[in-house]
Amino acid sequence: MKRRRESEDDRNKTQLEDLSNELLYEIFDYGDYCSMHEIFANLNLRFQSLITQTPLPLNVDFPLISKSIYEQRCVQLIQPNIQRIISLNITKHFLDFFAIDLFSSLQSLTVQHISSEKINSLLLQLRSLTNFSSLSIQSEDYFQNENILYSSIFHLTKLKFCKLKYQRGGDRVPLPLATSPCRILEHLIIDSHCRLDQLISILSYLPQLKHLSCSELFNADYDEIKLSLKLTTIHLKLVFVSFTTLKSLLSNVSSRLKILRIETTDNGFLYAEQWQQLIEQYMPLLQTFDFRYSTSADVDNQERLIQGFSSNFWNERNWFFDHYYHYLDDDLFYFHFFSIVPYKYDQFELHVFTKYHEPKSYEKNHINYARHVKIEDCLKRKNYTIQFPCVKELTLQSIDVKKNSWLTRTMKSIIPLLQITKLNLYDQRITNKKLTTFLHALPNLESLTLTNLSPSTAKRPNMSRITRVSLYEKCHIKHLEFLIDVFPRVEHLKISIDENHLEEILQFLVLKAKYLFLLIIHFAHYEMIEVVKAIIQKNQLVNNYSVERIDGELYLWFMEIDTNIPNSPKPGDTFYVRMNSGVIHAAEILETRTVDGSDQQEYFVHYLNFDHRNDQWISENRLSGSASSDQIEMTSEQLNDSTNSLTGRKRARLKRRLNDDSTDFSHDPSFEMVDQNARKDYKPNVKYIEKIWLGQHEIDCWYHSPFPDEYEKQRLLYICEHCMKYMRLKSTFCRHLAECPLRKPPGTEIYRDPKIGCAIYEVDGAQHKLYCQNLCLLARLFLESKVICFNVSEFLFYVLMEYDDTNQKERFIGYFSKEKDSAFGYNLSCLLCLPPYQRKGYGKLLIQFSYELSKIENAVGGPEKPVSDLGHKAYLSYWTWALLSVLKEKPEIEVDELSAMTSISTENCLETLSSYGFIKYWRQGHFVCASRKGIDARLQELHAKKFLVVNSQLINWQPRVKGKAGKHNKMFSF
């Protein structure tokens, strides 16, 4: 960020509240969204408004933290702001909670420690993000076929930056050369093994590439081709690649090159004349030449060759070099030659030098911008003037601990120790006293790696600022006791153990390491995963955890030990729970039960602010910590806010993930008032029947239904779609299907439409009582607002079946019922369309059929109230289609006449047309006022959806002779 020039007004401001919003936004840019939220959100209402209620784009860094905090942040910070996030830095666990294509504004994504299988699915989701332009991926394993990876990346048409890091392995077959490259990728970093023939084929797809980097480029034969590239920066670390091969590559791609960085160990690269010819001939624009060369020492020959790099050609361009020799071990004598212009190396190694040559650059106040400095052996000189102003990580190897104080003073002169946050100490001889002394010189240290740790009975220091510890020595309990005392706030622990003591070690860490949430065990075999799971289950160590093996190490991620999940969750408690979609949401426990054949508990939960159809039984490992009333922030308003900026398919997809049945939450006010009054004291029954098998489908149930006691608590019921008989056992069900006398519903067929392959049967509840009662019990599994009554004789049932003429089979789709004599003129009491057939137009087909019967009866009707949210949505769609179809042919019509023509009540006509602004009120009367353009636009929207239409010519039905309404008839609802 550019420094603002301080004005007189700025100097006069003495309170934080005096600062402008623009300056605060600049402050927010310094950190990621989660950090800024924790720092500022509760400072005062103004800050809370700025950071939570403005359209400010958000950059989110989401590291691996305690599992419970991780899940709560997903709920409280990420979920409400999905549409504002433009940058994500995450681990693979984030993708278990959110699908990445929900982040419609996302521009940049960094994912760490993700499996190659998940990467392929992730790249498919990224295709739908229209603004996505930057991708960094670190894989935890190798790709069996890297071509699939690169092909998927090339399909991200807006991608400009891509960084890949993955393990060695898999096939090394290059991609076929591109025939019509059109990718806009400008920046490609391959931080992994890559063969030269692979790289050539990749480059053929990237004509706009400007920056190329490869950390391990291996030699391979390839067919030379002419590449037309715009590369300005190349950084290559060569492995067995000769100078001739490199020259062949650079001659094709270097005409616009400005920066060239080469690392190699091949003897053929130390000839200055060939470098000069290559640069003069093919790199006329080159400004930076960064060369690093290391190999075994041949002092006389190497001293002669490097003289060529001091000619006028190099001096005129200010390209200067230095070198030194050192012993890599007792036998291996090594030579290093490198550029000394202050280029930014990520890592730099500082060695003990030999008598042959000491690098002069270390005596000339040389500045090195490396962030990681590795020092081997003791710093024997006191007069180093080289400076490392940017270093954050320090590695010490083979350090003479007897000279610890001298070492500290020497390092202070070249390294700002206050900046060090990560220390790697590889020394078998270090004592605890020396370690403590050295750690006190690093006050901001957060991460520590040790090769050994010697437990001591002496007074133990408290290094509470260090939260990440790695120990390569095999640990016993005495080591861990010492470690926890010295580092009491350790969160991330990596150790080696004796597997015979695994159970003892796990129990100790869970009980004593209060802040620990990630345990990594070196050298873990695959069977250890099951062993750890068994130990955790046996001793009930943690409730919410995940365990996996990555690159030979076991990762155990769990909640921090002082978790707020009680030992025995009970009905009435509120918890954060992981839903089926992966979203974390507050839920209330309504009931508990013990899993058959074990002592494990399951919990029946209701997700707050969601419909009760989402209530479900869950296992204990889906509980993520209790939620107080102050913490439950995911209200229905936030749910709607999170989807307001989406349209079309993306909005529907998001709602399907948040709400398994994906219904619209909006209601018409008149229906909502009736529904809420009827249900304000409603307490849902516990749903024990979780699934039914009907026809060809296994269907998740939504609500409780009062089946007989011996069936009511079955997890799965089998139902015959012909006679509606229900059974507990699959064997009984299969035997019944072979013997069932019915192949279609009882009653009279009154409609058959071969065009849509459907038939409708009228079934009298008085004549077929058992069938209709079973039908009602089935419907109650999917309908909440209707009350089941076993006196079905007062109702008619119209059953919709799908048929196939080829095999003479009929499948149950749904039905509607209506009273034989309705006191209020209702033409439909209950409507059911099974979930597998929803969104296919069958619900509207049944609604239209009820109105077609009303037309035959010369009556005006409507649905019985209250109407469910699904029912009202379907009715509103049908009313709109029916009314506008008439208005299109007859735009000047009164509401009463419109009602008579469609059999839709006047009240429903006014409600529907008013919602589109087609009704005007003038002189105490309502008039239809709609333009043909407006009508056509609405009809076009409806026709774009699935819409089945009843052919009234095919209805074979006569109205019944009605009795006096209300005299002997009691109204029942289904």
N, C-alpha and C positions, 0 to 999 in steps of 0.2 A: 504494500500500500504506500502511496506517495505521502510524504510528510506534509501536513497542512501548515501553512504559514500562520503563526499566532497573531491574532489581531488584538486591538485594544479591548474590544468587547469580550474576547476570550479571557483576557487577564482579569477582567472585572467580575467574571463568573466564579462564585464561591460554592455553589451547590450543584450536585449532579443533575438536579431537575432543571437547571438553567441551560444545559446543553441542548443543542438542536437535534432534531430527529435524524438529520443527515449524518451528524457525527456519531450518533449511537449506531446507525446502520454500519458505519465504517468499523466500529468496535466489534459489532457482531461478525464481521467478515474475518476477524482474527481466529475464530474458533468454529467448531462444528455446532450444529443446532442443539444437540443434547447438552453439551457443555454450557452454551449460552442460556438455555432454558433453566438449568439448575442455578446458574449465577444470578440471572436477572428476573426470572418470571415472577418470583414472589417478593421482589423488592418493593414495588408499589403498583397500583392499578395501571398507571401509565405504561410502565415497562411491560406489564402483563399484556396490555392491549397491543403494544408495538410488536411483541414477539409471537403472540398467539392469534391475533385477530386481523393482522394486515396481510395483504397478498405477497409479502416478502418471500422470494425464493429461498429454499433451505438447502444447506449443505450438511449432510449427516455422516458423522463418523461413528460406526456402531461396532466397537470391539467386543470380544468375548469377555463377558463379565459374569457375575453370579447369575445362575439360571433364573431365579425368581425376579431379580431386578431387570434382567434381559427381557423377560416376558412382560413385566409391567410397563417397561418403556415402549414395547411394541404396542400395547394397548393405549397408553396415555399420551405418547408423543408421536409415534409413527402413524397409527391408524387414522387419527383425526386430520393428519396433514399429508396424506398420500399424494394429493394433487399439487402440493407446493414444493415437494422435494425434487431438486434438480441434480443432486450429486449424492452418491451413496458409496461408503467405504465399509464393507461388511465381511463377515465370515460366512461359510456355507450354511450355518445354522439359521441365519436370517431367512433363507429360502424355504425353511420348514414352516415359517409363519406367514409369509407373503409370497404370492406369485409376482414376479418382477414386472409383468406387463400391466399390473395395477397402477404403476407409477407413470402416469401418462406424460408428465412433464420432465421425466428423467433425461439428463444429457450425458452424465458421466457415471460409470460404475466400476468399482474395484472390488473384486471378490477373492478372498484368501482361503486356502486349504479346502478346495472343492474337488470332488471326484470327477473323473473324466466323463462318466455317464451323465452326471448332473449338468456338466458344461454343455453338452449337446442339446439338452432340453432347454437350458437357459438361453442359448443363442436363438432357438426357435421363437421364444417369447419376446426377445428383444426386437424382432423384426416388426412388431406392431407399434413400436415407439417412434413417432415421427421426428422427434428432436434429438434422438440419441446419437452421440458423436465420439464418445471416449470410452474405451474398455480396457481394463487391466485384470488379468486372470492369473492366479497362482494355483496350479493343480497339485493335489496331494499324491497323484500317481501318474503313470504314463498313458499315452494314447495308443491303442492297438493299431489304429489307422489314423495318422495325422491328417491325411487328406480330407477326412470328414470334418475335422476341426476347421481347416482353412477354407473349405468350401462354404461352411456355415458362416464364417466371418465375412467372406466376400459377398454374402447375400444381405449384409447390413449396409444398405445403400448410402446412408448418411454418415457412416463411421469415418473419422479422420485420424484418430489416435488408437493404437492397439499395442498392448504389452502382454506377452505370453511367457509363463514360466511353468515348466512341467518336468517330470522325471524322465530319465533315459529309458528307452525300451520301445517295443512295438515295431511295426513295419516301417521301412524307410523308402518306400516307393514314391518317387516324385509325382506331383500332379501332372496331368497332361497340359501342354503349353496352351495358353489362352489364345483364342482366335479373334475375339472382339472385346478386348479389355476396356472397361468403362468405370472402374472403381475409383472413388475419390479419396481413398486412404492416403494420408500424407506422412504418418509417423508410425513406423513398425519397429518394435523391440522384441527380439526373440531371445529371452534369457534362458537358453537351454541348448541342447545338442541339435545341430542342423547340418545336413550334408550339403555340399556345394551344388549338386544337381537339384536337390529340393529347393534351395534358395533361388536358383535361376528360374525354375518353374513358377515359384511364388511371385517373383518380380515381374514375370510376364503378365500378371493380372493387375499390376499396380502402376499404371502410367503416370499417376499424379504424385507418386511417393517422393518425399523430400528428405526424410530422415530414416536411416537404416542402421540397426544395431543388432549384433549377434554375439552372444557370449561364448559360444563354442562352435566354430565353423570348421567342419571336417572336410578333408579332401575327398573328391569323388569324380569319376569321369562323367563328362556331359558333352552334349552336342552344342557347339558354339552357335549362338543365335544373336541377331542384332536387337538389342533392347533400346527402346526410346524412352529414357527416364529423365526426370528433373531433379535428381538427387543433389542435395547441397551438403549433407552430413552423412558420413559413413564411420561406423565404429565396429571393428571386427577383432575378435580374439581367435587367432588361427591355430588349428591343430593339424599337423602334417600337411599343411598347404604350402607349396613352394612359391618362391617369388614369381616364377614364370606364370604359374596358374593365377596368382593374384593380379598380375599385370594384364592377363587376358580378360579378367573380370572387370577391372577398373577402366580399361580402355573403352569399354562399352557404355559405362554409366557415369563417368566422372567429368564430363565437359563443363558442368555447372558447379562442380564440387568446391565448397569453401572450407569445410572442416573434414580432416581425415585423421582417424585414431586407429592405430594398429598395435596389437599385442601378439608376440610370437616367440617361439623358441628355436626356430629353424635357422641353421647356420647360414643359409643363402641370403639373409636379409641385412647383413651388416656391411654391405658394399654401397658406399655413398653414391658412387657414380651412376649405378643403375636406378637409384631413387631419383637422382637429379634428372636423368633422361625421362623417366616416367612422368614426373611432375611437369617438366617443361613441355612435353609433347601432348599430354592428355588433360592436364589440370591447370589451365591458364588463370583460373579465378581463385586458386587455393590460398587461404589466409592462415589457417591453423594446421600444423603438422605435428601430431602427438604420437611419438613412437616409443614403445616399451619392449625391451628385448632382454630375455633371460636364458642362460644356458650354462652348462658346465664350463669351468674356466680353462682357457688356453691363453695365458697372459701375453706372451710375445706376439702371437698372431692377432689377438684382439686389440692390443695397444696399437698395432700398426694399422688395423682396419679403421678404427674410430677416428684416426687423424683426418680421414676424408670428410668427416662431418664438421670440420672447422674452416672450410673454404669460404670464399666470398659469397657463393650461392646461398649458403645457410645463414651467414652473418647478415647479409643484406635484408633478409626476410625476418630477422630477429628470432631465428629458430636455433636454440642452444641446447646442449646436451651435457650430461654428466654420467659417471659410472662408478662402480665400486665392486669389490670382491668380498666374499664372506664364506665361512664354513657353514653349510646347511646341517651337517653333522660331522663326526670325527673324520669321515672319509671323503665326503662330497664337498668339493671346492666350487663355488658358484660365482658367476659373473652377471652383473646387471648394468644395462645401458638404457637411459631414459631421458625424455625431454624435461627441461627444468623451467620452462615458462609456466607461470602459475595456473596451470589447467586444473580443473576440478575432478580429482580422483575420488571415487567413493571410498576406496580403501588404500592405505599406504603402509608398507612394512619398513620398520626401522631396525637395522641389523647392527651387530658388532662388526666393525670393519677390520680388514687385515692390514699388514704392513705394506702391501703392494700399492694400495691407493685408498685414500679416503675422499669421499665426494666433497668437492669444493663448495657445492651449493649449500651445504650444511653450515658453512662458516660465513655466509654473506647475507644474513637476515632474510633468507629465503622464506617465502610464505607458501604453505601448502594448504589447500582447501578441503582436504579429505575429511569425511565425517567419521571414519573408523580408522584408528591407528593401531597397528600391531607392532609390539616391541619384543624382539627376541634377545634373550640373555640380558645381562646387566648393562646399563648405560655407563660405560667406563670413562667417558669424557664428561667434563663439567662445562665445557665452553660451546655446546651446541647453540647456535643462534637461529636454527630453523624454527618456524612457528606454525602451529596448527590451530588457527582461531575458530574453526567450525566443528571441531571434533566433538562427537556425542558418545561414541563407543570406544572403549579402550581394551585391548587384549594384551596381556603380559604372559610370556612363555619363557620357562627356564630362567627365572629371575633369581639372583643371589639374595636370599632373604637376610643374610647377615649384614647387608648394606642397605637395609630397607630405608633408613632415614635419608641416606645419601640419594637413593633412588627417588624418593619423594621430592627432595629439593631439586634434583635435576629435572624431573618431569614437570614441576611447577614452572620452570623456566621456558618450557617449550609447549606445554599443554595447559589450557585453562581448566583446572580440575573441578571448578565449580560447575562447569557445563556437563560433566560426565554423568550420564544417566544409566549406562550399561557397562559392566565390567566383566571380562572373561579372564579368569586367573588359572592358568595351566601350570601348576608347580606342585610337585609331590612333597616338597620339603617345607612348605609354609606352616608356621605354627599359629595357633589361635591368637596369641598376643600380637604377633606381627600382622596378622590379618586385621585385627581390630584397629591397630594403629593406622594402617593404611586406609581402611574404610572411613575412619573419622576425617581423613583428608578429602573425602568425596561426599560432601553434605547433601547433594541432590541425587545420589545414586538410587535407582529404582529396581534394577535388574542385576543379578549376580550369578555367575557360573563358576563352579569350583570343581577341581578334580578330586579333592579329598577334604575331609573335615574331621578334626581330632577332638572328640568330646573331652571336656575339661571340668573338673570340680571347682575350679576357681570362679571368682565372680564373673558372671556372664553379662556382656554388654547388651543393650536393647537397641537394635537397629530397626525400629518400627517403620521407617520410611521405605525399606526395601520390601517390595511386594511380589517379586518374581525371583525364584531361586532354582538353579539347576545344579545337581550334584551327581558326578559320574561314578564316584566310589559306591560300592554296594552298601546299602544302608541297613542298619539294624535299629531296634527301638532306641538304643542309647544315642545313636546319631540323630534320630528324629526328635527326641526330647531336647537335646542341645539345640537343634535347628529351630524348633518352635519357640524356645526361650529367647534365642538371639534375634529371630525374625518373627515376632508374634503376629504381624499383620500380613503374613505371606498369603497370597491369593492364587498364585500360579506356581506349582511345584513339580519339578521333573527329577526323578530319582531312578537308581537301579536298586533292585531288591533281590533277596533270596526268596524264591517262590514258596518255599516251605513256611515262611513267616507272613505270607500275603494277608491272611485273615487278621492276624494280630496287628499288622501295620495299618490296614484299612480301618479297623475299629479305633485305633489310637488317633489317626488323623481326623476322622469324623468327629471324635469327642473333643480333641484338644485344639485342632487348628480351626479356630472359630471363623476365620475369614476365607478359608480355602474354598475354591469352587472348581479348580481345574487341576487334576492330578495326571501326570504323564509318567509312564513306566517304560524305561528302556528295555530293549531286547525281549519284547513280549511275543509269544507264539499265539496262533489263532485260538487255541483252546482256552487261553486265559480269559477271554471275554465271557464265556459261559461260567467259568470259575468265579469271576468277580460278581456276575449277576446272582449266582447262587449264594455267595457270601452276603451280599446286600439284602437279599430276600430273607435269608435265614436269620440275620441279626437285626432286620428292619432299620438299617443304617440311614438311608435317605429315601424320600418318597418320590422325588422328581429328578431323574438323572438320565443320561445317555452314555453309552460306552461303545467304543469302536477302536479298530486297529488301523493305524496309518503309518505306512513306511516303516514297519517293524516296531512301532511304539504303540502302547495302549493309552487311549485318551478317555478319562472319566470326568464328565462335566456334570455338575450337580448344583443344588441350591447351597447358599452359604449356610453354615451350621445353625446359626441363630434364626432359622426360618420361623415364620409365624403360622405354619400349618399345625394345628393341634394334633395330638396323638389320635383322637377319635372324632373326626368330623361328624356332626349330627345334623338332623333336619333343622332348618332355620338359619344355619351358618351360610355366609356368603363368601365365595372364593373366585379367584380368577381361574378360568378353565379354558383349555385349548379345544376349540370347536373342530368339527370334521374338516372344515376348510383350512385349518391351521391358524386362524385368527384367535387371539386371546381375548376373552370377554368375561365380564363379571356374571356370576350365576349363583342362584340360591339352591341349596340342597333341599329337596322335598322328601326324600325317602332313602334308606339304605337297605342293602341285602347282602347276603353271603353267597359267593359264587359256589355253585354245586361242585362238590368233591374237593374243596380247598377252603382255607381260612381267609382268603382274600375278600375284600369288601368292594362293592360297587355302589355308585351313588346316582340317584335319579335327580337331575338338575334342571332348573328353568333358567334360561338365559335372559337376564333383565333387559326390558325394552324390546324383546322379540316375542313373536306369537308363540303360543304354547305348542304348536305343532313341532317346534324345534326341541322340546323337552326330550331328554334321552338319558339312558343309563351309561355311565362312564366308569372306567377303572381309576384307581387312586393315582396312578402316575400322570393323569391329565390335570390334576389339581396343581395350581401354580402359586399358592399363597393366599391367605385370607384377605378380604377387601372390606375396609370399613366404609361407612356411608359417605365419608368425606373423599374417599379414594375412587368411588364409582363415578367416573366422569364420562363414560361412553354412553351418552343419552341418545334418544332417538333423533334429536336435532343434529348431533354430531354425525350420526349415521347418514342422515340425509345430506348434511353438508359435504361429507366425503364423496358423495356421488353426484352432487349438483353440477360439477364442471364436466361430467362425462355425458356423452350422448350415444344413442344408438346401441350398437352391439357391445361396446365397452362398458356402458352403464349396466346393461343387462347381465353381462358376465360378472361384474363386480358384485351385483346384488345376489347372483346365484352363489357366489362364494361366501358372502356374509350370511346368507339366509338360505339354507339348503333347498327349500322348495321354491325360492326366488319369486315370491309374490310381492305385489306392489303394496306399500304401506299406506297409501293414501285412501281415504274414504270420503264419500259424500257426507256433509254435515248432518243431514237429516237421518241417514242410516246410522251414522256413528253415534248420535244421541240415543237412538232407540237401543242400539247394541250395548252401549256403555251402561245405560240404566238397567238393562236386563242382566248385566253381568258384573256390576260394580262390587258385589259381594261374592263373586264366583271364586271358588277354590278348586283348582284342577285335580282330578283323580290321577293317581299314579298309573302310568302306562306300563303294563307288564308284557303285553303282546307287542314285541318289537317289529316282527315281520310276518307277512302272510305269503303263502304260495298259492297263486290263483292263475290258472291257465298256463301261460308260458313265462310268467313273471314272478320273481321274488320281490315283494314291495315293502318298503319301510313304512311302518304305521305312524300316524301323526298324533292320535289321541287315544284315550282310554275308551273301551267299549264293554258294557256289562254282559260278557259271555258267562255262561254257567261256571260255578266255582272250579270245577275240574279242568276247565279250559282257560280260565281268566288269566292265570299266571304262567302260561306257556310262552316261551320266547318266540316260537314259530308255530303258526297254525296253517294247516292245509285246507283249502276251500275249493269245492267243486264249482266251476263257473256255470254249470248247467242247472243243478238243483240247489246250489248255495249251501250244501251241507258242509260242516266244518269238522276237522279231524286233527288229532294230536300227532299221530305217527305216519311216517311216509309210507310204510308198508300197507297200512289201512287205506291210505289215500289211493295208492296204485291199484289196490284190489277194487276199491269203489269205482274208479274210473272205468274199469273193465265191465262192471256190472250195472252202472247207473242207467236207469231206463230213459232218462231225458237226454236229448241232444240239442234242445233249444228251450227257452223259457216256457213255462206253462202259460196258458191264456191264448189270446187271439192276436195273430199277426195283422197289424193295421197299416204297415208301411214297409215297402221294400224298394230300394233304389239301386239298381245295378251299376249306375254311373259312379257312385261313391262306395259301393260295396257294403251297405248298411241296411239293417232291418230293425223295426221297432215293434215290440209286443205290448199289448195292454193286458195287465194281470190284475184281477180283482182280489183285493185283500181278504174279502169274505170267503171266496171260493178256494183260494190257495194261501191259506193263513201261514203255514210253516215256511213256505218259500219266501213270503214277504217279510216275516219276522227275521229270518236269516239275512235277507237283503238289508234290513234296517241295522242289524248288528254289524254287518260289513261296512255300511255307510258311516256308522258312528266312529269307526277307526280313523276316518278322514274328515269328519265334520265336528266342530266344537259347539256351535251355537244352537243346534237343534236337540230336542229332548226325545230320547227313544221311548216309545210306548208300544206295548205288545198287542194292544187292541188295534189291529191293522184293518179290521173289516170296514172301517169308514173311509178307506182310501183306495185310489186306483194307482197302479204303478206302471210306468211306461219305460220298458227296458230296451236299451240300445245295444244291438249286437253287430259285430263285424263278421261278414261271412266270405267264404272262398268257395266258389262254385266247383273248383277243381277237386277238392277233397271233401266237400260237403260239411265242413266244420264251421261252427259259429263261436266267436270269442266275445266275452262280456266286456263292454266298454264303460257303461254307466247307466244311470236311470234318473228319472224325476218322478215324483209322486204328487198327487193333488187330492184334495178332499172331494168326495162325491157331491156334497152340498156345502159350499163355503159360505159362511155368514157374511164375509167381507168381500166376496167376489175374487178370491185368490185363484189363479189358474196354475199355480205351482207352489208346493209346500217344501219340498226338499229336492236338491239337485246334487248329483254325484257324478264326477268323471274321474276314473282311476288315474293316479299319477303318471303311469306310462303312456296314457293317451291325452294328457293335457298339452296345451299349446298346438293342437292339431285341428282345432275348429269344432270338436265334438260337443263341447259345452254350449257354444252358441247354437249349434244344430238342435240340441234339446230345448233350449230356450225358444228358438223360432218355432219348433214343433208345438210347444205349449200355446203359443199365440195363434198358430194355424188352427188348432182345435177350438180356441176361443172365437175365431172368425166363423167357423162352421156353426158354433152355438149362437152367433150373433151377440156376443157378449164382450165387454171390456174387462180386462183382468190385469194381474200383476203378481209379483212374487210375495210370498208370506214374509213378514218382517219378524225378527231382524234378519238382515241379509249379511252373510259373511263377506270378508274382504275379497276373496276369490270370486264369489257369486256376484257381488256388486260390479266388479271390474268387467265380468263377462256380460252382464245385463246392460251396462252403459255402452259397451261396444255394439251390442245388438240393436239397442234403441236408436243409437246414432245412425247405423246403417239403414234400418227400416224407415225412419222418419225422413232422412235425407234422400232416400230413393224415391219417396213420394214427392218431396219438395222439388226434386230435379225435374219431374214431369209436370208438376202443378205448383209453381212457386207462390202463387197468391191463394192462400187457403187459411181458413180459421182453425184454431187449435182444436175445437170440438170436432170438426169434420176430420181433421188429421187423426184424432184419437179413434174415431169410428172406423176409419179406413184401415188402421193398423191394429186395432184392439188393444192398444197401449193406453193406459189411463191418462187422463188430462194432467194429473200431477206429475207423472213420469215424463210426459211430453215436454212440459214446461221446464222441468229439471234438466233434461238433456239439451234442449235447444238453448236454454239460458247459459249453459256452460260454454257454448260457442259464440255467444252474443247474437243469436238469431231471433231473440224475443224482445219486443219493445212493449212497454206499458204506456197506454195513452187513453185518457178519459175512462178510467176505471175498467179497462179491458186490456187483454194481452193479444198482440198481433205478431204474426211471423214476419220477420224482416231479414231476408237472406239473399245475398247476391248469388248468381249462378256460378261465379268464379269461386266464391267461398265454399259453396256446396261441392263443386267438383274437386276442390283441393282436399276436403275432408274425406270424400269417398275414395279418392286416390290413395290416401293414407291407409284406409281400411282394407282396400283391395290388395295392398302390398303384403298384408298378413294372410295367414291361412284362414280361409273362410268357406265353410261348407254351407250350401243353400238347400233348403227343403223344397222339393218339387210337389206343390200342393195337389197336382193332378194324380199323384200316386197314392194319396191318402185314402184308405178304405175304412171309413169310420162314421158312425152315426151317434149323435149326442144322446145321452141317457135322459130318461124322464126324471126330472128333479122333484124332490119333495119340498115341503115348505122349509125354507132356510131357517135354521136355528131352532125349530120346534122340537125335534127329537134327536138332533145331531150335536154332538160335542166335538169341539175342534181339537185335533191332535197334530203335533208337528214331528217331522222326522228329519 
